[in-house]
């Protein structure tokens, strides 16, 4: 879904299921329904700081932010 080091102007909202957050191959967190991810890259206009992949059939709602 989101790869560390990439740029984007989208934030993800996990509306159902779960996603795994990792960096350098190390699992950092599992995020369940209702959690937001990818906000740091948008807020600070930087590259992604972690990789996020879907687990347990997530449904993600992308939210684009215009600058």
C-alpha positions as CSV (number, residue, x, y, z in Angstrom):
1,X,0.0,0.0,0.0
2,X,2.7,2.5,1.1
3,X,6.4,2.0,0.7
4,X,9.1,3.7,2.8
5,X,11.0,6.4,0.9
6,X,8.2,7.1,-1.6
7,X,6.4,10.5,-1.9
8,X,2.7,10.9,-1.8
9,X,-0.1,13.4,-0.9
10,X,-2.5,10.7,0.3
11,X,-3.4,9.6,3.8
12,X,-4.9,6.1,4.4
13,X,-7.9,5.5,6.6
14,X,-8.4,1.8,7.5
15,X,-12.1,1.4,7.6
16,X,-12.1,-2.4,8.1
17,X,-9.5,-5.2,8.6
18,X,-5.9,-4.5,9.7
19,X,-2.6,-3.3,8.2
20,X,1.0,-4.0,9.3
21,X,3.5,-1.1,9.6
22,X,7.2,-2.0,9.3
23,X,10.5,-0.3,8.7
24,X,13.8,-1.9,7.6
25,X,12.1,-5.3,7.8
26,X,11.1,-4.8,11.5
27,X,7.4,-4.9,12.4
28,X,6.4,-1.7,14.2
29,X,2.7,-2.0,14.6
30,X,-0.6,-3.5,13.5
31,X,-3.4,-1.0,12.9
32,X,-7.0,-2.0,13.1
33,X,-10.2,-0.5,11.9
34,X,-10.5,3.3,12.3
35,X,-6.8,4.0,12.3
36,X,-5.1,6.6,10.0
37,X,-1.7,6.1,8.5
38,X,0.6,8.0,6.1
39,X,-0.1,11.3,7.7
40,X,3.6,12.2,8.4
41,X,4.6,12.4,4.8
42,X,1.6,14.7,4.1
43,X,2.0,16.9,7.1
44,X,5.7,17.4,6.8
45,X,5.9,17.1,3.0
46,X,8.5,14.4,3.2
47,X,9.0,10.8,2.0
48,X,7.2,7.9,3.6
49,X,8.9,6.9,6.9
50,X,7.5,3.3,7.0
51,X,6.0,0.6,4.8
52,X,2.3,-0.3,5.3
53,X,0.9,-3.6,3.9
54,X,-2.6,-5.1,4.2
55,X,-3.3,-7.9,6.5
56,X,-6.7,-9.7,7.2
57,X,-8.4,-8.2,4.1
58,X,-8.4,-4.5,4.9
59,X,-10.6,-1.9,3.2
60,X,-8.6,1.3,2.9
61,X,-10.1,4.7,2.0
62,X,-7.4,7.0,0.5
63,X,-7.7,10.7,1.2
64,X,-5.8,13.0,-1.1
65,X,-4.5,16.3,0.2
66,X,-3.9,19.3,-2.1
67,X,-1.2,21.8,-1.3
